[in-house]
Amino acid sequence: MRAISTRLFMLTLIATFADHAIADPLPTAPTQYPGGELGEMVKLGEDIIMHTNTHPLTRDLVGSKLTCSSCHIDGGKAQTMGNFLGTASTFPAYFDREKTVQTLQDRIANCFMRSLNGKRPIIDSKASIAMTAYVTWLSEGQPIKLNTSMLSPPDKTLVAMMKGTAHANYVSGGKIYAERCSACHGGNGEGTEIAPPLWGSDSYNTGAGMSKPVKTASWVKQNMPKGDANLSNQEAVDVSLFVDAQPRPAFDLQAHLLPKEQMGYYNAALVDEKTNARSNLKALGLDIDAIRGDRLIP
């Protein structure tokens, strides 16, 4: 499988955040925090990234048991898909989904709505500034390179494989999950103390990048099992299909925006979006009932 930039892919996941050709070698995370108040803000941002759903500044904005580090391993410091290394150097950037040029703060805020199934933070709030400061710190020393688009074409091999899946792949994915994933993520995807929930009411909603099976397969292929990513393309496709065909919160964009008098300006032309697990698979030409072999998904 071709190398994919963790720097950009993570912006579409979770986020994850976006994807393009990987820099070789990837930069390493800095170890020296800035001094003074700036350093304290960076440390605060790191704490929020690691404990988003329990941190007092963000817990009321998260509608799941996930944190930013659920997808951005080691707080985005790990040299694998989903890292934050160099991310800030690519902003501002145009995003086709929002149809606007987005700032890094915009992008982080949008992840709260989708990957964390929560509310969009107020831009320039203390939490927003802190998280942006942390991600920017992880880009220290990297050359600025603005991007006309943060999205590159998805991996054609994985797209073709996913579009060709059937019930047998779903069954295979369930077996792979039970054998390779359930010890960490729980037998029913409910999560454990060592790994986040992958479906159900405590997981990401259907607007998240991780709810799109091709993006999930790309991430899984690069990252799972954690510490020993060794799944084949087919295994990654099958287990991703299985996970994303499970029940999870549907996404209604308007439900994840704070009232305008609190939120302020929403930097996006996209003002109405509704998805569910059924529509996400339908976008690939897949019937979720046929894939699962039942009619349990509304």
C-alpha positions, -999 to +999 in steps of 0.1 A: +000+000+000+014+034-010+026+056+018+000+082+029+008+114+047-002+113+083+003+150+084-027+156+062-048+124+064-056+130+101-074+162+091-101+142+074-107+115+100-112+115+128-104+130+115-093+126+109-077+156+093-064+150+053-043+128+031-015+131+005+020+117-003+040+112+028+072+131+036+102+108+040+113+109+067+086+123+089+096+151+113+099+140+149+079+156+177+097+184+196+106+177+232+112+212+245+081+232+254+082+269+248+088+291+278+064+313+297+027+316+290+030+302+255+045+270+269+017+267+294-009+271+266+008+244+246+008+220+276-029+229+282-036+220+245-018+187+249-038+179+280-071+186+262-060+165+232-053+136+255-083+139+277-109+157+256-140+140+269-131+146+306-112+179+305-132+207+322-127+230+292-141+205+267-161+177+284-194+195+278-186+197+241-180+160+236-209+136+231-189+104+232-162+086+252-136+095+227-106+119+229-086+135+201-059+109+209-083+081+201-074+086+164-044+108+167-021+083+185+001+096+213-016+130+209-005+132+173+032+126+181+034+091+167+050+088+133+020+071+117-012+079+100-031+105+120-001+124+134+000+162+138+036+166+128+038+195+103+000+199+102-001+236+111+023+244+082-004+235+057-030+260+069-051+280+059-064+255+033-094+250+012-118+222+022-143+210-004-168+198+022-172+232+038-166+250+005-144+276+023-108+283+032-104+269+067-081+278+095-065+252+118-090+263+145-119+257+122-106+222+114-102+213+150-137+226+159-153+206+131-138+174+145-157+180+177-190+179+157-181+147+139-154+125+153-163+134+189-201+135+182-203+168+201-207+205+197-185+229+177-163+249+202-163+287+200-134+299+179-108+317+200-120+302+232-092+291+256-096+255+246-096+263+209-064+284+212-047+259+234-053+230+210-042+251+181-011+261+200-002+224+207-007+213+170+013+243+159+041+234+183+043+200+167+049+218+134+078+238+147+106+241+121+085+228+092+083+250+060+049+266+054+032+251+023-004+263+018-026+237+000-053+246-025-071+215-013-065+193+017-080+162+000-063+139-024-079+111-043-086+080-021-066+049-026-080+034-057-071-002-046-090+001-013-119+018-031-123-010-056-119-036-028-145-019-006-170-015-035-167-052-042-175-063-007-205-085+002-219-103+032-190-127+033-166-098+038-187-086+067-186-120+083-148-122+077-145-087+093-164-099+124-140-128+128-110-105+124-125-081+149-131-109+175-096-123+170-075-091+166-095-061+180-119-071+207-094-076+235-087-038+234-120-024+220-144-048+237-165-076+223-193-053+213-172-023+203-179-006+236-143+002+243-122-006+274-098+013+296-070+008+270-089+016+237-119+037+227-154+025+216-158+018+179-196+018+176-227+025+197-237+057+214-203+064+229-184+064+196-180+087+166-210+096+145-217+090+108-203+124+098-168+115+110-141+105+086-137+072+105-173+063+096-164+062+059-152+026+053-124+034+028-109+060+051-112+036+080-094+009+061-066+033+052-061+042+089-065+007+101-039-006+076-014+019+089-022+017+127-038-015+138-032-036+158-015-009+178+022-014+180+021-042+154+002-029+123+002-061+102-032-064+086-034-071+049-054-048+026-082-074+025-082-078+063-083-040+067-111-037+043-132-065+059-128-053+095-134-017+085-166-027+067-177-047+098-170-018+122-187+009+100-218-012+094-225-012+131-250+011+148-237+045+157-252+081+161-265+096+129-251+130+119-272+161+116-249+191+112-273+216+126-276+196+159-239+200+165-237+238+162-240+260+192-267+288+190-254+316+168-253+341+197-228+318+214-209+303+185-205+334+164-196+331+127-196+296+113-169+295+085-186+271+061-209+273+031-221+238+042-251+244+065-271+213+061-258+177+061-274+145+073-259+110+072-263+077+088-246+043+085-269+033+057-261+063+036-224+060+042-224+025+027-248+035+000-223+061-012-201+031-021-229+014-039-234-010-009-267-021+007-262-023+044-289-049+048-273-072+023-239-065+038-250-074+073-275-101+064-303-085+085-324-054+087-313-040+121-299-007+109-326+020+105 
